[in-house]
Amino acid sequence: MQTGRWCLFNVLISGFVLWSHVESFRFDVESGQTKCIAEEIKINSMTLGKYHIVNPTEGYPLTDSHNITIGVTSVYGNVYHHADNVTEGQFAFQAMEEGHYLSCFFAADHNPSATVTIDFDWKSAFDAKDWTNVAKKGSIESMELELKKMHEIVLSIHDEMFYLREREEEMQDLNKSTNSKIARLSFLSILVCLSVAGLQLWHLKSFFEKKKLL
């Protein structure tokens, strides 16, 4: 990917989508600018994406000013999809890393400036499964298909529950560590206060002895 060129342009984070959410949406990108869509994806989850340029003049071919460059990268910067000077395309991959994934669309710099409208459909996890093809390939009845969907939903909820439990355990460990540090700091503060009080008493006693008041 042409990293240097991408970094020079103003990157607009236009949305955040939950890992199991699916939605088709439309957005505009001005010439010479980049717009990114972020989605949190769990490891080993399937991801499907489709995109195409909306033709502003129906019946006429798109001009070069409406070509875009797209890159899909993980939170660690690994590239999962890249295409230069295209008007449409799609990608599919199984996430090998957990975290936020970015789909960035760059509209080529053009004079006069042009606005590129993009339709983007991004599915992940349970929603990335093509149930129509599953039904055709398996030749299963509608009831079996619904049961299979429910099974996948249960698995997704199960994975999410384990994920939330791991986060809860991390928070508990953090709380224990914080409480331990606060306890040590409190004990140290008490020692310092007692030491200062002892020094003050010793100083007062020495002062009164010198003045022969004791």
Stockholm file with secondary structure:
# STOCKHOLM 1.0

chainA/1-214         MQTGRWCLFNVLISGFVLWSHVESFRFDVESGQTKCIAEEIKINSMTLGKYHIVNPTEGYPLTDSHNITIGVTSVYGNVYHHADNVTEGQFAFQAMEEGHYLSCFFAADHNPSATVTIDFDWKSAFDAKDWTNVAKKGSIESMELELKKMHEIVLSIHDEMFYLREREEEMQDLNKSTNSKIARLSFLSILVCLSVAGLQLWHLKSFFEKKKLL
#=GR chainA/1-214 SS CCHHHHHHSCEEEEEEECTTCCEEEEEEEETTCEEEEEEEECTTCEEEEEEEECCSSTTSCCCGGGCEEEEEECTTCCEEEEEEEESEEEEEEECSSCEEEEEEEEECCCSSCCEEEEEEEEEEGGGGSCHHHHHHHHTCCHHHHHHHHHHHHHHHHHHHHHHHHHHHHHHHHHHHHHHHHHHHHHHHHHHHHHHHHHHHHHHHHHHHHHTTCC
#=GC SS_cons         CCHHHHHHSCEEEEEEECTTCCEEEEEEEETTCEEEEEEEECTTCEEEEEEEECCSSTTSCCCGGGCEEEEEECTTCCEEEEEEEESEEEEEEECSSCEEEEEEEEECCCSSCCEEEEEEEEEEGGGGSCHHHHHHHHTCCHHHHHHHHHHHHHHHHHHHHHHHHHHHHHHHHHHHHHHHHHHHHHHHHHHHHHHHHHHHHHHHHHHHHHTTCC
//
